[in-house]
C-alpha cells in the first residue's frame, strides 16, 4: 500500500515570540515493512538554523531555531511511503512467551540486546505488580506470545474507555490504568507497562493511522490521525509485532510508524521552547491519502 502523508501543526500566539528552538519527529521510519520513498519538511517562518540527525533509536530528527519575531509557527511534513502487509505465522505457532522473556533477560545474543533495553522502566512507564497481575490473565503458562499479546490488546480495548477529556500528556500511566480511561497514548502506555511488568520487551510507537470513511461518504481531507500504538518483541525469527489497543488490532497496512522509543517522551512529534508568545492555540491536520 502506498500513501501520501501530510501532517501540519500550527501554533498561533497571542503575543510575538522572539525566539524558539524546536525538534520535529514526523519522518516515517524505514523498517522491514515500511519504506519512506520521499520526505519534505516546510517550516514557516524560515528558521535561521536547521539540523538533521538520528537519535538513539534511529528516528530521524529535525532541530531548528527561529530567531526573529513571529506570531505563528507552522510545520508541514509531506511524505510518500510504501507499507507492506504483515506476514505472521498462525498465532498458536508463535513461541511461548516465557522463552522470549528468558532469552531477553539473558541477552546472550547481540541481536537481543536492543530488545532487552525496552524491558526496563522509563520516565512515563513504570513496572508494577498491578500491571503484571492484569496481564497474567492473558499470559498463561506456555501460551504463544502473539496470541497472548492479541488477547491483552483486546482486553484493554474492552476494559478502557476512549475519552479525550480524561487525561493529558502528563497523566501518569498508573492513574490512567486506575481510571480505565484515556486516549491512544494512555492505552499504549498501559499495555507497555503490562508487558514490561512480565519481563517482556515493548516499545512505544508514534505514527499515522489511515481512517476509512463510512459507506457512501467521501474521504475527508485532513481528518486522518497522528496515532500511538506499541510493538512487542517476539523473538529473532518473528521480530517486532505492532499492536493497537485503541483499535483492537494487530497493525498492518493502515498504520505507518514515524518514530519509536521507550514512551511518548522519546517520540513527541513537535516540541520545543520559546520566549514570549503568551497564550497560544494549537491546531493539527493529518491527511493519509492512498495512492493505489
C-alpha positions as CSV (number, residue, x, y, z in Angstrom):
1,X,0.0,0.0,0.0
2,X,1.3,3.5,-0.9
3,X,0.4,6.7,0.8
4,X,1.0,10.4,0.6
5,X,1.0,11.7,4.2
6,X,0.6,15.4,5.0
7,X,1.0,16.4,8.7
8,X,0.6,20.1,9.5
9,X,1.0,21.6,13.0
10,X,0.3,25.2,13.6
11,X,0.9,27.3,16.8
12,X,-0.9,30.7,16.8
13,X,0.5,33.1,19.5
14,X,-1.4,35.9,21.2
15,X,1.9,37.9,21.6
16,X,5.1,37.9,19.5
17,X,7.6,35.1,20.0
18,X,11.2,36.5,19.8
19,X,13.0,33.1,19.6
20,X,12.1,29.4,19.5
21,X,14.1,26.2,19.5
22,X,12.2,23.1,18.4
23,X,12.5,19.4,17.5
24,X,10.4,17.7,14.8
25,X,9.9,13.9,14.5
26,X,7.5,13.5,11.6
27,X,9.5,11.4,9.1
28,X,8.1,7.9,8.5
29,X,10.6,5.2,9.5
30,X,12.2,2.6,7.2
31,X,11.9,-0.9,8.5
32,X,11.1,-4.4,7.2
33,X,7.6,-3.4,6.1
34,X,7.7,0.4,5.6
35,X,9.7,2.4,3.1
36,X,9.8,6.2,3.2
37,X,10.2,7.0,-0.5
38,X,10.4,10.8,-0.1
39,X,10.1,13.3,2.7
40,X,10.0,17.1,3.0
41,X,9.5,19.5,5.9
42,X,8.5,23.1,5.4
43,X,8.8,25.4,8.4
44,X,7.3,28.9,8.5
45,X,8.8,31.4,9.2
46,X,12.0,30.1,7.7
47,X,14.4,29.1,10.5
48,X,17.9,30.5,10.8
49,X,19.3,27.2,11.9
50,X,18.2,23.7,10.8
51,X,20.0,20.4,11.8
52,X,19.1,16.9,10.8
53,X,20.2,13.8,12.8
54,X,19.3,10.4,14.0
55,X,18.5,9.8,17.7
56,X,19.5,6.8,19.8
57,X,16.6,4.7,18.4
58,X,17.3,5.5,14.8
59,X,14.4,8.1,14.5
60,X,15.1,11.0,12.1
61,X,15.0,14.3,14.0
62,X,15.0,17.8,12.6
63,X,16.0,20.5,15.0
64,X,15.5,24.2,14.2
65,X,15.8,27.7,15.6
66,X,13.8,30.8,14.6
67,X,15.5,33.9,15.8
68,X,13.1,36.6,14.6
69,X,9.8,37.9,15.9
70,X,6.7,35.8,14.9
71,X,3.1,35.2,15.9
72,X,2.7,31.9,14.1
73,X,4.7,28.7,13.7
74,X,3.7,26.3,11.0
75,X,5.4,23.0,10.4
76,X,4.2,20.8,7.4
77,X,5.7,17.4,6.8
78,X,4.9,15.7,3.5
79,X,5.9,12.1,2.9
80,X,5.4,9.3,0.4
81,X,5.6,5.8,1.9
82,X,5.0,2.2,0.9
83,X,3.7,-0.2,3.6
84,X,3.8,-4.0,3.1
85,X,1.3,-6.4,4.7
86,X,2.5,-8.1,7.9
87,X,3.5,-11.7,7.5
88,X,2.9,-13.7,10.7
89,X,2.8,-17.5,11.3
90,X,-0.5,-18.7,12.8
91,X,-0.8,-17.2,16.3
92,X,-0.8,-20.6,18.1
93,X,2.5,-21.4,16.4
94,X,4.4,-18.4,17.8
95,X,6.9,-19.1,20.6
96,X,5.8,-19.5,24.3
97,X,6.0,-16.1,25.9
98,X,8.3,-17.3,28.7
99,X,11.0,-18.3,26.1
100,X,11.1,-14.7,24.9
101,X,11.2,-13.3,28.5
102,X,14.1,-15.6,29.4
103,X,16.1,-15.0,26.3
104,X,15.8,-11.2,26.6
105,X,16.8,-11.3,30.2
106,X,20.0,-13.2,29.3
107,X,20.6,-11.1,26.2
108,X,23.4,-13.6,25.3
109,X,22.9,-12.9,21.6
110,X,23.8,-9.4,20.3
111,X,20.5,-9.4,18.3
112,X,18.6,-9.5,21.5
113,X,20.4,-6.6,23.3
114,X,18.3,-3.7,21.7
115,X,15.1,-5.5,22.7
116,X,16.4,-6.0,26.3
117,X,16.6,-2.2,26.7
118,X,12.8,-2.0,26.4
119,X,12.1,-4.2,29.4
120,X,13.1,-1.6,31.9
121,X,11.2,1.4,33.5
122,X,11.1,4.6,31.5
123,X,10.0,8.1,32.7
124,X,6.4,7.6,31.8
125,X,6.1,3.8,32.1
126,X,6.9,2.2,35.5
127,X,6.6,-1.5,36.1
128,X,4.4,-2.7,38.9
129,X,2.8,-5.8,40.2
130,X,-0.7,-4.4,39.5
131,X,0.1,-4.4,35.7
132,X,1.6,-7.9,35.9
133,X,-1.5,-9.2,37.6
134,X,-3.7,-7.7,35.0
135,X,-1.6,-9.1,32.1
136,X,-1.3,-12.5,33.7
137,X,-4.9,-13.3,32.7
138,X,-3.8,-13.3,29.1
139,X,-0.3,-14.7,29.6
140,X,-1.0,-18.1,31.0
141,X,1.9,-20.6,31.2
142,X,3.5,-21.5,27.8
143,X,0.9,-19.5,25.8
144,X,2.1,-18.4,22.4
145,X,3.3,-14.8,22.7
146,X,1.4,-13.2,19.8
147,X,-1.8,-15.0,20.8
148,X,-1.4,-13.7,24.4
149,X,-0.5,-10.2,23.2
150,X,-3.5,-10.1,20.9
151,X,-5.8,-11.0,23.8
152,X,-4.3,-8.4,26.1
153,X,-4.8,-5.8,23.3
154,X,-8.5,-6.9,23.1
155,X,-9.0,-6.7,26.9
156,X,-7.6,-3.2,27.2
157,X,-9.8,-2.1,24.3
158,X,-12.8,-3.6,26.0
159,X,-12.0,-2.5,29.6
160,X,-10.9,1.1,28.8
161,X,-13.0,4.0,27.6
162,X,-11.6,6.3,24.9
163,X,-12.1,9.8,26.5
164,X,-10.2,12.8,25.3
165,X,-11.1,14.8,28.4
166,X,-9.9,12.2,31.0
167,X,-6.1,12.6,30.7
168,X,-3.4,14.9,29.5
169,X,0.1,14.2,28.1
170,X,1.3,14.4,31.7
171,X,-1.1,11.9,33.2
172,X,0.8,9.0,34.9
173,X,0.2,5.6,33.4
174,X,-0.9,4.1,36.7
175,X,-3.5,6.9,37.0
176,X,-4.9,6.2,33.6
177,X,-4.9,2.5,34.5
178,X,-6.9,3.1,37.6
179,X,-9.4,5.3,35.8
180,X,-9.7,2.9,32.8
181,X,-9.9,6.0,30.6
182,X,-7.7,7.9,28.2
183,X,-6.5,8.3,24.7
184,X,-4.2,6.3,22.4
185,X,-1.1,7.4,24.3
186,X,-2.6,6.1,27.6
187,X,-3.8,2.8,26.0
188,X,-0.3,2.2,24.6
189,X,1.5,3.1,27.9
190,X,-0.8,0.8,29.9
191,X,-0.1,-2.2,27.6
192,X,3.6,-1.5,27.6
193,X,3.6,-1.4,31.4
194,X,1.7,-4.7,31.4
195,X,4.2,-6.4,29.1
196,X,7.3,-4.9,30.8
197,X,6.0,-6.0,34.2
198,X,6.1,-9.5,32.9
199,X,9.7,-9.1,31.7
200,X,8.7,-8.7,28.0
201,X,10.2,-6.1,25.7
202,X,7.8,-3.5,24.5
203,X,8.3,-0.1,22.8
204,X,6.1,2.9,22.2
205,X,5.3,3.8,18.5
206,X,4.2,7.1,17.1
207,X,2.9,7.4,13.6
208,X,-0.1,7.7,11.3
209,X,-3.4,5.9,11.0
210,X,-5.4,5.7,7.8
211,X,-9.1,6.2,8.6
212,X,-11.9,4.7,6.5
213,X,-15.0,6.9,5.9
214,X,-18.4,5.5,6.5
215,X,-20.0,3.7,3.4
216,X,-21.2,6.2,0.8
217,X,-19.3,9.1,2.3
218,X,-16.2,10.7,0.7
219,X,-12.9,10.6,2.4
220,X,-12.4,13.9,4.4
221,X,-9.1,15.6,3.7
222,X,-7.2,16.3,6.9
223,X,-9.4,14.1,9.0
224,X,-6.9,11.2,9.5
225,X,-4.9,10.9,12.7
226,X,-1.5,11.0,14.2
227,X,-1.7,8.0,16.4
228,X,0.1,5.9,19.0
229,X,0.4,2.1,19.5
230,X,3.2,-0.3,20.6
231,X,5.5,-3.1,19.5
232,X,6.3,-6.3,21.3
233,X,9.4,-8.2,20.5
234,X,8.5,-11.8,19.7
235,X,11.9,-13.4,19.0
236,X,14.6,-13.1,16.3
237,X,12.5,-15.1,13.7
238,X,9.3,-13.0,14.0
239,X,10.8,-9.8,15.2
240,X,8.7,-6.8,16.4
241,X,4.9,-7.1,16.1
242,X,2.9,-3.9,16.4
243,X,-0.5,-4.0,18.2
244,X,-3.0,-1.2,18.6
245,X,-5.1,-1.4,21.8
246,X,-7.1,1.7,20.9
247,X,-8.5,-0.1,17.8
248,X,-8.1,-3.7,19.0
249,X,-5.9,-4.9,16.2
250,X,-2.6,-6.3,15.1
251,X,-1.2,-3.4,12.9
252,X,-1.0,-4.0,9.2
253,X,-1.1,-1.6,6.2
254,X,-3.3,1.1,7.9
255,X,-0.5,2.0,10.4
256,X,2.6,4.0,9.3
257,X,5.3,4.4,12.0
258,X,7.2,7.6,12.2
259,X,9.2,7.1,15.4
260,X,9.6,4.6,18.3
261,X,11.1,4.8,21.7
262,X,10.6,3.9,25.4
263,X,7.5,6.0,25.8
264,X,5.8,9.2,24.5
265,X,8.6,11.4,25.8
266,X,11.0,9.9,23.3
267,X,8.9,10.5,20.2
268,X,6.9,13.7,20.6
269,X,6.2,14.8,17.0
270,X,6.9,18.5,17.8
271,X,8.3,20.0,20.9
272,X,10.5,22.9,22.0
273,X,10.9,26.1,23.9
274,X,10.1,29.7,23.0
275,X,10.4,33.2,24.5
276,X,7.3,35.3,24.6
277,X,4.0,34.4,22.9
278,X,1.6,34.5,25.8
279,X,-1.4,32.4,25.3
280,X,-1.3,30.1,22.2
281,X,-3.6,27.9,20.1
282,X,-2.6,24.6,18.6
283,X,-4.2,23.0,15.5
284,X,-3.2,19.8,13.9
285,X,-4.2,18.4,10.5
286,X,-3.2,15.0,9.2
287,X,-4.1,13.5,5.8
288,X,-3.2,9.9,4.8
289,X,-4.0,9.7,1.1
290,X,-3.9,6.2,-0.5
291,X,-2.1,6.3,-3.9
292,X,-3.3,2.9,-5.1
